[in-house]
């Protein structure tokens, strides 16, 4: 179900749904490379690789990705406190102030050259070791590659402590107005619209900045980029949200089912600096107002739903997301992308097969697009990045493909019928019209796990399985699908989970990992911050099946996400819910599978299990498909056993503490 302003959030079944070119200066003498050849992980891995050269007369490098201009050792480090006019989130009678750590090219400052700024805002910097700061509290180490790489290339780089976290005053409100207005103030300060101060209280002006800023970050750090962009603030030219949230409701719930008990309060308590009694008090208020007990949507979530303000977005957007991210699920980028598309926002997308990961996990493939993206939008360099394909997609085997746009051109909404042939244990999945009797399946008080999809033709009472015939040719899913079911339940509450499965033997991505003893220096560095990182590799394995989409829904929210109802035993309910967005290539000879299970509907309410009865004749699976969809035209289910005893991507554990650790680690 999608929510848009001036439109009712109705039942599931209703659609729940440049800058002018600057003169370039010849810089042939600057020949140091950005990424030297891999070196052994030893003392021979140099701290800095950028040649020491005089500053150019422009703040950027001529259109090449292999040249740097400024000496990292000469960079200026400073700390600024930015006022948030009109905001006193901690209610102490003092205007909130946001702490900004900045590193910028020293030679540019000496020459009076203004530079743009790349910003990474975060609620997590309190965990940085004290060794990252000098005796005056000025940051010397930025725990990322971005400063090492971009500062020598004519950019300032800034860390921002979000409101109510680490050294910023005010209170965090987990994605809402206090968080957004506080972080937005940094863009305003860069453009001389709000005041800033040094730690000693002197006036601090960003008279070294062009006023053009980009925001980048992973997880919560990328989420704040989405939120600030949704204000339309002038000066924010581009954002790069990586594994980022676009709606906090859809991050903590799935179609009315909360993932965890009291999670919003947990998040607030986790990041709050607790400098004010008011901030401590907010933990309980946030949890109460978020209403875990029903899982329903309310107006309280609107400020945390940035899709509602997509029309205000003036920045370009480069989306990065993992297609198997079960932390920040793919609907977060899918629905955000759809809204940006409607508004004509300049955009690009990089989709990989991984989980909750930073784009830098994929090194060259990612940086080779990110660098020209920033050069174009922040430096005004007329490179070819906007002429390049809009989408880069890692395929299931770890290779990369590109598309002129995403979802893939030619993908059509294709409705697949569910059926159960006489005497068969596995239902059919096809374009043809269904003929079938009702199917019942039972769940316990525990969530199901991905192994439920194995051996799909074996009789089991805990699932309903629908499998297509063998595909004569490849079929591709690209975009967002939906499930429509008519069900009745023997209890007052129940959730239902849909898993889309690729049945068939193939070499599939499993993970990305570091390569032992090899490191590459991404930019310049020094003894404190070398800028050198372990190289990575893509790991694959042969498997017989992969769960490619998992989506959960609460039957009790069949009318609307705004209201949860108690179900009546024996009554039929029509429930429609969107699947998480995806891009999947089903190979010739493979089969599409849909596996439905019964799930607890709320972690805050005891659940003893339930039986769901499904009417296949009134149920369907609709997918955005391209390719030889005629292969799906047979209504008959396969009678032979499908070998599927190994999953490529088992469902990860769902412990809130572990989830938070993933959230934090990906953000750093």
HELIX and SHEET records of a PDB file:
HELIX    1   1 UNK A   12  UNK A   14  5                                   3    
HELIX    2   2 UNK A   72  UNK A   74  5                                   3    
HELIX    3   3 UNK A  106  UNK A  111  1                                   6    
HELIX    4   4 UNK A  125  UNK A  127  5                                   3    
HELIX    5   5 UNK A  130  UNK A  132  5                                   3    
HELIX    6   6 UNK A  146  UNK A  150  1                                   5    
HELIX    7   7 UNK A  151  UNK A  153  5                                   3    
HELIX    8   8 UNK A  177  UNK A  190  1                                  14    
HELIX    9   9 UNK A  220  UNK A  229  1                                  10    
HELIX   10  10 UNK A  248  UNK A  252  1                                   5    
HELIX   11  11 UNK A  263  UNK A  271  1                                   9    
HELIX   12  12 UNK A  277  UNK A  290  1                                  14    
HELIX   13  13 UNK A  299  UNK A  304  5                                   6    
HELIX   14  14 UNK A  306  UNK A  312  5                                   7    
HELIX   15  15 UNK A  331  UNK A  343  1                                  13    
HELIX   16  16 UNK A  359  UNK A  362  5                                   4    
HELIX   17  17 UNK A  363  UNK A  374  1                                  12    
HELIX   18  18 UNK A  375  UNK A  379  3                                   5    
HELIX   19  19 UNK A  450  UNK A  453  5                                   4    
HELIX   20  20 UNK A  555  UNK A  557  5                                   3    
HELIX   21  21 UNK A  616  UNK A  618  5                                   3    
HELIX   22  22 UNK A  629  UNK A  632  5                                   4    
HELIX   23  23 UNK A  656  UNK A  667  1                                  12    
SHEET    1   A 3 UNK A  39  UNK A  40  0                                        
SHEET    2   A 3 UNK A 495  UNK A 521 -1                                        
SHEET    3   A 3 UNK A 532  UNK A 554 -1                                        
SHEET    1   B 9 UNK A  39  UNK A  40  0                                        
SHEET    2   B 9 UNK A 495  UNK A 521 -1                                        
SHEET    3   B 9 UNK A 591  UNK A 599 -1                                        
SHEET    4   B 9 UNK A 464  UNK A 467 -1                                        
SHEET    5   B 9 UNK A 427  UNK A 430  1                                        
SHEET    6   B 9 UNK A 412  UNK A 419 -1                                        
SHEET    7   B 9 UNK A 620  UNK A 627 -1                                        
SHEET    8   B 9 UNK A 475  UNK A 479 -1                                        
SHEET    9   B 9 UNK A 582  UNK A 586 -1                                        
SHEET    1   C 9 UNK A  39  UNK A  40  0                                        
SHEET    2   C 9 UNK A 495  UNK A 521 -1                                        
SHEET    3   C 9 UNK A 591  UNK A 599 -1                                        
SHEET    4   C 9 UNK A 464  UNK A 467 -1                                        
SHEET    5   C 9 UNK A 427  UNK A 430  1                                        
SHEET    6   C 9 UNK A 412  UNK A 419 -1                                        
SHEET    7   C 9 UNK A 620  UNK A 627 -1                                        
SHEET    8   C 9 UNK A 482  UNK A 489 -1                                        
SHEET    9   C 9 UNK A 573  UNK A 578 -1                                        
SHEET    1   D10 UNK A  39  UNK A  40  0                                        
SHEET    2   D10 UNK A 495  UNK A 521 -1                                        
SHEET    3   D10 UNK A 591  UNK A 599 -1                                        
SHEET    4   D10 UNK A 464  UNK A 467 -1                                        
SHEET    5   D10 UNK A 427  UNK A 430  1                                        
SHEET    6   D10 UNK A 412  UNK A 419 -1                                        
SHEET    7   D10 UNK A 620  UNK A 627 -1                                        
SHEET    8   D10 UNK A 482  UNK A 489 -1                                        
SHEET    9   D10 UNK A 610  UNK A 614 -1                                        
SHEET   10   D10 UNK A 439  UNK A 443 -1                                        
SHEET    1   E11 UNK A 196  UNK A 197  0                                        
SHEET    2   E11 UNK A  76  UNK A  83 -1                                        
SHEET    3   E11 UNK A  97  UNK A 104 -1                                        
SHEET    4   E11 UNK A 155  UNK A 161 -1                                        
SHEET    5   E11 UNK A 115  UNK A 122  1                                        
SHEET    6   E11 UNK A 209  UNK A 218  1                                        
SHEET    7   E11 UNK A 236  UNK A 242  1                                        
SHEET    8   E11 UNK A 316  UNK A 322  1                                        
SHEET    9   E11 UNK A 347  UNK A 352  1                                        
SHEET   10   E11 UNK A 391  UNK A 394  1                                        
SHEET   11   E11 UNK A 400  UNK A 403 -1                                        
SHEET    1   F 2 UNK A 253  UNK A 254  0                                        
SHEET    2   F 2 UNK A 257  UNK A 258 -1                                        
END                                                                             
